[in-house]
Amino acid sequence: MKSMTGFGRATAEHDGVRVVAEVRALNQRFFELKLAVPRGWGEHEAEIRKAVQSVVARGRVEIFIKSVALKAPPVRLEVNDKLANLYVAELRRLGKQLHLNGNPEIGSILNRPEIFHVVEEEHDSRTAFSLGQKALARALKALDAERVREGRSLHNDFATRVRNIEAAVRTPCRQTEDPNNRLNSSQVTHELLQI
């Protein structure tokens, strides 16, 4: 016997990427999946659904997956050489036209964002999704273990209650055999409610 409710959490980390998966199961008659996953993972919803349904047949399941870069992504500098040459040529032309001495300095174009552009490389989303699958599998395993533990606890609780009810029913029956010590139905009900 398994409980319908539970929680599981797991982390997977590799090559500067950490993925955390949390799974929460709630009591509900039919299967319903709520996903909160990193942007760009929507195409993997069917795979995630299949993994979840292999562990949880019914109930509301909430999945939260977060992917975090642990180190700054690699960067590269893009230089628009053609535009830089145009700037320098125009500065020289203006210098001649205005009878200025000297040549344009590097500082003249250094602060032009359209010439120098820093580009951050994105992490490979396949690596993050692969880590996400591992973290989700571990979180589902933790969820299932909690559901089994809680189910065992519920089973034990039910078994104890049934034994108590059986004992309470037997006691009034024995007492009713003695005509001087008969319990009425309200006394039996009272005994059962005390359990």
Backbone as a ProteinNet text record, in pm:
[ID]
protein_1_A
[PRIMARY]
MKSMTGFGRATAEHDGVRVVAEVRALNQRFFELKLAVPRGWGEHEAEIRKAVQSVVARGRVEIFIKSVALKAPPVRLEVNDKLANLYVAELRRLGKQLHLNGNPEIGSILNRPEIFHVVEEEHDSRTAFSLGQKALARALKALDAERVREGRSLHNDFATRVRNIEAAVRTPCRQTEDPNNRLNSSQVTHELLQI
[TERTIARY]
84.8	0	89.7	54.6	129.5	36.2	90.4	17.9	13.1	-87.7	-93.5	-10.5	23.2	97.9	244.2	328.2	470.2	551	679.6	770.8	905.7	969.8	1104.2	1186.5	1313.3	1402.5	1537.4	1597.3	1729.7	1803.4	1936.4	2023.9	2121	2148.5	2251.9	2340.6	2470.8	2565.4	2675.9	2711.4	2820.6	2866.5	2995.3	3056.1	2999	2986.9	2943.9	2794.1	2715.5	2569.6	2510.7	2419	2348.6	2199.4	2137.2	1992.9	1930	1826.3	1753.3	1612.2	1567.1	1431.2	1355.3	1234.1	1145.3	1015.2	963.6	838.6	747.5	624.7	525.6	401.8	354.9	234.4	123.8	6.4	-109.1	-224.4	-316.7	-430.1	-526.4	-557.8	-655.2	-698.3	-820.8	-875.9	-806.7	-780.2	-720.4	-577.5	-503.8	-365.8	-366.4	-292	-274.2	-129.1	-64.6	75.9	90.1	158.5	189.8	341	388.1	532	579.3	690.1	761.8	906.8	944.6	1077.1	1147.3	1278.5	1350.8	1300.4	1314.1	1274.2	1347.3	1276	1335.6	1321.5	1267.2	1249.1	1109.6	1025.4	887.9	878.7	975.6	974.7	993.9	1038.1	1063	947.8	836	724.7	677.4	669.6	623.1	717	848.2	945.7	930.5	911.2	895.7	766.9	658.4	529.8	541.7	610.4	627.5	705.2	811.5	891.8	808.1	726.7	643.8	536.9	471.5	363.8	415.1	544.3	598.5	604.4	593.4	599.3	463.7	391.4	265.2	153	53.9	-55.1	-168	-194.4	-302	-266.6	-337.8	-311.6	-255.5	-241	-182.4	-33.7	47.1	192	246.9	321.4	383.3	533.5	588.8	731.8	792.8	897.8	972.9	1117.7	1165.4	1304.3	1372.7	1488.9	1564.5	1706.2	1753	1889	1968.6	2086.4	2167.4	2310.6	2363.6	2504.2	2588.4	2684.1	2766.6	2885.6	2918	3027.1	2978.6	3042.4	3003	3023	2929.7	2945.1	3064.3	3123.7	3234.7	3187.3	3277.4	3243.2	3341.5	3296.9	3386.3	3359	3458.1	3447.6	3431.5	3325.4	3303.2	3341.5	3422.1	3464.5	3413.2	3345.2	3297.1	3407.9	3499.1	3615.8	3575.3	3475.7	3432.1	3385.9	3305.6	3256.8	3371	3464.6	3580.3	3661.9	3685.1	3758.4	3684.4	3551.8	3472.6	3486	3479.7	3496.7	3633.2	3739.2	3874.7	3888.3	3836.5	3843.3	3769.6	3653	3575.6	3644.1	3706	3778.8	3898.3	3969.3	4081.6	4031.3	3921.1	3865.5	3825.9	3760.4	3722.1	3844.7	3948.7	4072.7	4133.8	4136.9	4191.2	4101.5	3970.7	3876.1	3882	3903.7	3906.8	4048.3	4147	4287.8	4336.4	4305.5	4350.9	4478.9	4566.7	4692.2	4674	4751.1	4752.2	4654.3	4667.6	4581.6	4479.7	4371.3	4273.2	4336	4304.4	4354.3	4256	4306.1	4221.3	4103.3	4126	4020.4	3902.6	3924.4	3816.2	3708.2	3746.4	3647.4	3625.7	3708.1	3703.4	3568.3	3503.2	3377	3253.4	3271.7	3159.3	3103.5	2984.8	2931	2896.1	2873.7	2841.8	2965.7	3084.7	3208.7	3253.8	3251.8	3294.7	3172.1	3152.5	3034.7	3077.3	3046.4	3078.2	2957.3	2983.9	2878	2901.6	2798.1	2806	2760.2	2839.9	2803	2700.5	2600.5	2501	2549.3	2507.4	2539.2	2459.2	2513	2445.3	2320.7	2202.9	2078.8	2060.2	2123.1	2112	2179.2	2292.3	2360.4	2271.7	2213.7	2127.3	2005.9	1945.9	1829.1	1866.9	1982	2029.3	2045.7	2103.1	2114.2	1975.5	1884.9	1748.2	1679.4	1703.4	1646.1	1699.1	1829.8	1889.2	1831.5	1824.4	1771.6	1624.6	1547.3	1405.7	1390.1	1470.3	1462.2	1491.7	1591.3	1624.8	1513.7	1457.9	1349.3	1225.7	1196.6	1082.4	1106.2	1230.1	1264	1243.7	1287	1267.4	1118.8	1041.8	897.4	833.8	871.1	813.2	847.5	969.9	1010.5	926.8	902.2	821.1	676.9	624.4	487.9	474.8	577.3	576.4	581.8	670.9	682.9	550.6	492.5	365.8	254	255.9	156.3	166.3	289.3	311.5	256.9	280.5	230.9	77.5	16.1	-130.5	-185.2	-119.2	-161.4	-157.7	-50	-37.9	-145.2	-172.3	-274.6	-412.3	-444.8	-573	-584.4	-476.6	-478.2	-504	-440.1	-460.6	-605.7	-659.7	-799.2	-896.3	-870.9	-958.1	-951.9	-833	-819.6	-895.3	-884	-954	-1105.3	-1152.3	-1296.3	-1343.6	-1265.3	-1302.4	-1307.5	-1212.2	-1210.5	-1329.5	-1362.1	-1475.2	-1606.4	-1619	-1742.1	-1754.7	-1644.4	-1647.4	-1684.3	-1635.2	-1661.8	-1810.1	-1881.2	-2025.2	-2100.6	-2054	-2120.9	-2110.8	-1994.1	-1976.4	-2062.4	-2069.3	-2146.1	-2296.1	-2341.3	-2484.9	-2531.2	-2437.6	-2475.8	-2526.5	-2477.5	-2523.7	-2642.8	-2762.6	-2880.7	-2873	-2795.1	-2783.7	-2685.9	-2606.5	-2502.3	-2514.2	-2630.5	-2650.2	-2620.8	-2553.1	-2526.3	-2631.5	-2674.9	-2767.3	-2688.3	-2752.6	-2683.8	-2609.4	-2657.9	-2587.2	-2455.8	-2452	-2327.5	-2224.7	-2269.4	-2178.3	-2124.1	-2210.9	-2168	-2066.1	-2091.5	-1998.6	-1861.9	-1861.2	-1736	-1659.4	-1729.4	-1663.8	-1606.7	-1677.8	-1629.7	-1506.8	-1483.5	-1365.8	-1238.8	-1251.2	-1134.9	-1070.5
-117.3	0	124.2	217.9	343.5	460.6	559.6	684.1	757.2	840.2	918.2	1045.4	1084	1207.6	1178.5	1272.3	1256.6	1366.8	1362.9	1464.8	1400.1	1441.7	1395.2	1508.7	1512.2	1617.6	1555.9	1599.8	1548.7	1653.7	1641.5	1733.8	1653.2	1706	1647.8	1762.8	1737.7	1844.5	1789.9	1867.8	1827	1948	1961.3	2060.3	2201.3	2243	2380.3	2403.6	2296.4	2309.1	2224.3	2282.6	2209.6	2212.7	2095.6	2085.7	2028.6	2097.2	2054.3	2016.8	1897.3	1852.2	1826.3	1879.4	1855.1	1799	1696.9	1632.7	1630.2	1676	1675	1603	1503.5	1429.7	1460.8	1487.7	1521.4	1428.3	1414.3	1326	1384.8	1307.1	1346.5	1219.9	1217.4	1095.5	1056.6	1153.9	1127.1	1180.6	1139.9	1187.7	1327.8	1418	1554	1593	1645.5	1683.7	1833.6	1896.3	2038.5	2049.4	2111.4	2122.4	2266.6	2284	2411.6	2376.1	2393.7	2353.2	2472.7	2464.1	2575.3	2604	2727.5	2769.8	2683.4	2639.9	2558.3	2408.4	2370.2	2227.8	2179.3	2266.6	2230.7	2115.3	2105	1996.8	1859.4	1857	1730.2	1690.9	1761.1	1735.5	1590.1	1531.9	1393.1	1296.3	1319.3	1233.6	1244.9	1367.9	1391.3	1325	1342.8	1282.6	1129.9	1069.1	923.3	877.3	949.6	914.9	924.5	1028.7	1047.7	938.5	909	810.2	667.6	646	514.2	492.1	600.8	592.2	625.1	721.2	768	747.2	664.6	634.7	736.5	788.5	887.1	985.9	1096.6	1204.1	1324.8	1432.2	1554.3	1552	1567.6	1566.5	1699.9	1764.7	1893.1	1871.6	1911.2	1896	2036	2059.3	2184.4	2149.5	2193.9	2166.6	2300.4	2317.2	2441.5	2408.3	2478	2458.5	2585.3	2569.9	2685	2665.8	2769.7	2768.4	2806	2721	2745	2835.4	2848.9	2938.8	3024	3137.5	3227.5	3158.2	3177.6	3114.2	3173.7	3096.7	3150	3268	3363.2	3481.4	3495	3565.6	3597.6	3741.9	3802.3	3940.8	3943.1	4007.7	4025.1	4169	4183.6	4315.7	4334.9	4445.5	4479	4557.5	4484	4545	4646	4611.5	4698.8	4833.7	4831.7	4955.3	5033.1	4963.3	5030.6	5102.8	5038.5	5102.9	5225.1	5216	5332.2	5448.2	5421.3	5524.7	5593.1	5514.1	5569.3	5652.5	5601.6	5675.8	5808.5	5806.6	5930.9	6028.1	5973.7	6062	6127.3	6051.7	6109.1	6216.5	6183.6	6280.3	6409.3	6394.7	6513.6	6590.9	6516	6581.1	6665.2	6613.2	6689.5	6808.4	6783.5	6889.6	7003.5	6969.9	7072.5	7117.3	7066.6	7101.6	7070.7	6945.9	6900.5	6821.2	6828.9	6753.3	6616.9	6519	6386.6	6289.1	6168.9	6060.7	6023.5	5961.8	5917.4	5814.1	5824.2	5731.5	5614.5	5505.1	5388.6	5424.7	5519.5	5564.4	5624.7	5671.6	5731.1	5629.3	5502.9	5401.3	5295.8	5299	5195.2	5186.3	5295.2	5295.9	5284.5	5247.7	5232.6	5090.4	5071.4	4936.5	4865.4	4943.8	4879.5	4819.8	4856.4	4799.5	4680.7	4699.2	4593.6	4537.9	4409	4345.4	4216.4	4207.8	4088.1	3993.5	3869.3	3769.4	3655.9	3624.7	3512.6	3386.2	3283.8	3154.6	3089.2	3026	2955.5	2813.9	2763.4	2625	2533.7	2418	2318.8	2271.5	2297.9	2262.2	2111.3	2035.9	1889.6	1836.7	1895.6	1853.5	1882.2	2000.9	2037.3	1945.8	1914.1	1826.4	1685.2	1638.1	1505.3	1502.6	1608.7	1619.3	1625.5	1696.9	1707.5	1572.3	1487.4	1352.9	1272.1	1284	1211.6	1260.9	1393.5	1450.8	1412.5	1415.5	1379.3	1232.4	1144.8	1002	980.7	1050.3	1037.5	1095.2	1208.7	1271	1180.4	1116.9	1024.4	902.1	856.4	743	782	904.1	952.7	968.7	1019.4	1033.4	896.9	800	666.4	604.8	623	569.7	634	763.4	830.5	781.5	759.4	709.1	568.2	484.1	348.8	356.2	441.4	456.5	505.3	607	661	557.5	480.9	375.3	268	232.8	134.2	188.8	314.4	377	378.5	411.9	410.9	269.5	173.1	33.1	-9.2	22.3	-13	56.2	183.5	257.9	194.4	160	95.7	-38.9	-117.2	-248.8	-235.2	-138.9	-115.7	-75.6	11.2	55.3	-62.1	-146.6	-262.4	-355.9	-382.6	-468.7	-408.6	-278	-211.1	-220.9	-205.1	-215.4	-358.2	-456.8	-597.1	-628.3	-577.6	-601.3	-533.4	-413	-340.3	-410	-467.7	-537.6	-667.4	-739.3	-865.3	-841.1	-736.3	-708	-687.3	-604	-589.3	-719	-800.2	-927.2	-1020	-1026.9	-1110.9	-1058.3	-928.4	-870	-890.7	-901.8	-919.2	-1060.1	-1157	-1293.8	-1299	-1213.9	-1206.2	-1110.6	-1159.9	-1072.2	-956.8	-970.5	-862.5	-753.7	-781.4	-687.4	-659.4	-629.1	-601.4	-454.6	-433.4	-296.8	-261.7	-139.7	-100.1	-46.2	-20.6	20.4	152.6	243	370.2	349.6	250.2	220.8	159.5	72.2	12.6	120	208.4	318.1	404.7	434.4	514.6	447.1	314.2	238.1	246.4	231.9	235.6	373.4	476.6	613.1	646.5	575.8	600.8	549.1	466.1	405	504.3
0	0	0	-88.2	-95.8	-67.4	-4.1	15.3	-118.5	-137.4	-260.9	-250	-128.4	-110.6	-81.2	-116.1	-88.3	-153.2	-124.8	-176.2	-202.9	-310.3	-341	-399.1	-365.1	-413.6	-444.6	-556.1	-591.8	-673.2	-671.5	-743.5	-829.2	-947.4	-1034.1	-1080.2	-1084.9	-1118.2	-1207	-1309.3	-1398.1	-1479.9	-1493.6	-1582.9	-1565.2	-1440.4	-1413.7	-1422.2	-1429.4	-1433.5	-1321.5	-1245.4	-1140	-1172.7	-1163.6	-1185.8	-1059.3	-1010.3	-892	-936.5	-896.6	-929.8	-800.6	-794.1	-680.6	-733.9	-665.5	-705.3	-583.1	-602.7	-494.6	-547.6	-474.3	-512.6	-412.7	-466.6	-383.8	-418.1	-324.2	-342.7	-445.1	-545.5	-647.5	-720	-765.3	-824.9	-955.3	-1041	-1171.2	-1175.5	-1276.3	-1291.4	-1351.2	-1288.1	-1339.4	-1314.8	-1417.3	-1405.6	-1423	-1328.3	-1337	-1348	-1455.6	-1480.4	-1467.9	-1400.1	-1397.4	-1429.6	-1555.8	-1603.3	-1667.4	-1684.1	-1746.5	-1888.4	-1926.2	-2060	-2163.3	-2261.9	-2366.9	-2344.6	-2230.5	-2202.7	-2239.2	-2289	-2322.6	-2420.2	-2509.5	-2608.3	-2544	-2419.1	-2348.7	-2256.3	-2264.6	-2172.4	-2179.4	-2298.1	-2311.8	-2239.7	-2250.3	-2180.9	-2029.1	-1982.4	-1838.3	-1789.6	-1864.6	-1828.7	-1818.3	-1914.8	-1916.2	-1792.3	-1757.8	-1640	-1512.8	-1502.4	-1383.2	-1374.7	-1487.8	-1485.5	-1464.1	-1480.4	-1449.6	-1298.5	-1221.3	-1075.3	-1011.6	-1069.2	-1012	-1113.8	-1077.3	-1169.5	-1161.5	-1043.2	-1029.7	-920.6	-920.1	-825.6	-898.7	-826	-882.8	-851.6	-955.5	-938.2	-986.1	-899.5	-933.6	-945.4	-1059.4	-1087	-1099.1	-1023.2	-1031.4	-1062.9	-1177.8	-1215.1	-1242.1	-1180	-1193.7	-1238	-1339.6	-1390	-1363.2	-1302.1	-1263.7	-1315	-1377	-1417.8	-1296	-1261.2	-1143.1	-1171.8	-1296.6	-1334.7	-1451.5	-1466	-1574.3	-1708.8	-1798.6	-1929.2	-2003.5	-2093.8	-2171.5	-2256.9	-2276.1	-2356.6	-2472.1	-2570.8	-2681.6	-2722.7	-2780.9	-2824.4	-2975.2	-3019.4	-3162.7	-3198	-3301.9	-3347.8	-3490.6	-3509.5	-3643.8	-3713.8	-3778.1	-3843.4	-3950.4	-4026.7	-4136.6	-4081.2	-3976.3	-3916.8	-3851.7	-3786.6	-3724.9	-3831.7	-3946.1	-4056.4	-4107.8	-4115.2	-4159.5	-4060.6	-3932.3	-3830.6	-3846.3	-3854.9	-3865.1	-3992.3	-4103.3	-4231.1	-4219.8	-4157.6	-4143.4	-4047.8	-3940.1	-3848.3	-3917.7	-4002	-4078	-4174.6	-4245.2	-4339.9	-4267.9	-4151.3	-4075.3	-4026.6	-3987	-3942.3	-4052	-4174.3	-4287.8	-4318	-4320.7	-4355.1	-4254.2	-4127.7	-4023.6	-3990.4	-4067.5	-4049.8	-3908.5	-3861.4	-3730.2	-3746.3	-3647.6	-3651.8	-3587.8	-3633	-3570.9	-3636	-3588.8	-3637.1	-3529.3	-3568.9	-3468.2	-3375.2	-3247.4	-3145.7	-3130	-3071.8	-3048.1	-2957.5	-2866.9	-2776.5	-2849.2	-2971.2	-3049.3	-3083.5	-3095.6	-3133.6	-3025.1	-2922	-2818.6	-2748.9	-2726.4	-2651.9	-2740.8	-2864	-2956.9	-2945.5	-2882	-2861.6	-2992.8	-3097.5	-3225.1	-3292.4	-3242.6	-3296.4	-3211.8	-3079.2	-2987.3	-2914.8	-2927.2	-2867.7	-2796.4	-2665.2	-2587.5	-2595.4	-2636.9	-2653.1	-2554.5	-2474.2	-2381.1	-2452.1	-2442.3	-2500.7	-2409.5	-2466.9	-2387.2	-2358	-2240.5	-2207.3	-2297.8	-2323.1	-2404.5	-2330.7	-2386	-2317.4	-2309.2	-2399.3	-2393.2	-2267	-2229	-2106.6	-1986.2	-1982.5	-1869.7	-1865.1	-1979.9	-1978.5	-1934.5	-1977.3	-1934.3	-1782.3	-1726	-1580.4	-1517.1	-1582.9	-1533.7	-1527.1	-1627.7	-1627.4	-1508.5	-1483.4	-1370.3	-1237.7	-1221.8	-1097.9	-1080.2	-1189	-1180.5	-1140.8	-1199.5	-1165.8	-1017.3	-964.7	-821.4	-733.2	-775.8	-699	-698.8	-812.8	-819.6	-730.6	-725.8	-639.1	-491.8	-455.2	-317.7	-287.4	-383.9	-367.8	-343.9	-426.3	-413.4	-278.2	-232.6	-101.5	9.5	-0.2	101	95.7	-25.3	-39.2	18.5	0.3	56.5	209	261.7	407	466.3	404.4	453.9	438.6	330.3	310.5	418.1	452.6	559.3	691.5	717.4	840.2	841.2	727.9	718.8	738.1	677.9	691.5	837.4	905.7	1047.4	1131	1098.1	1170.3	1148.3	1024.1	993.7	1065.1	1061.3	1125.5	1275.2	1339.8	1483.2	1509.6	1427.7	1445.5	1428.4	1328.8	1306.5	1427	1478.3	1597.1	1716.4	1733.8	1844.3	1827.7	1704.1	1679.1	1705.1	1655	1678.8	1827.7	1904.1	2048.9	2116	2069.9	2128.7	2096.9	1980.5	1943.4	2022.2	2042.1	2118	2264.1	2323.3	2464.8	2491.2	2417.3	2441.9	2416.7	2320.7	2292	2411.5	2473.3	2591.9	2706.4	2718.8	2827.9	2808.7	2686.4	2662.5	2693.3	2706.1	2743	2886.8	2970.8	3109.1	3113	3141.6	3137.9	3237.6	3342.3	3440.6	3396	3291.1	3249.5	3099.5	3052.5	2909.4	2879.8	2763.6	2717.3	2613	2616.6	2510.6	2391.8	2278.7	2155.9	2172.9	2255.1	2273.9	2348.5	2438.4	2508.9	2412.5	2320	2221	2129.3	2083.4	1997.5	2070.2	2194.7	2273.5	2283.6	2306.3	2313.6	2182.3	2070	1939.6	1909.5	1949	1923.4	2005.7	2112.7	2196	2131.2	2030.8	1965.5	1881.7
[MASK]
+++++++++++++++++++++++++++++++++++++++++++++++++++++++++++++++++++++++++++++++++++++++++++++++++++++++++++++++++++++++++++++++++++++++++++++++++++++++++++++++++++++++++++++++++++++++++++++++++++

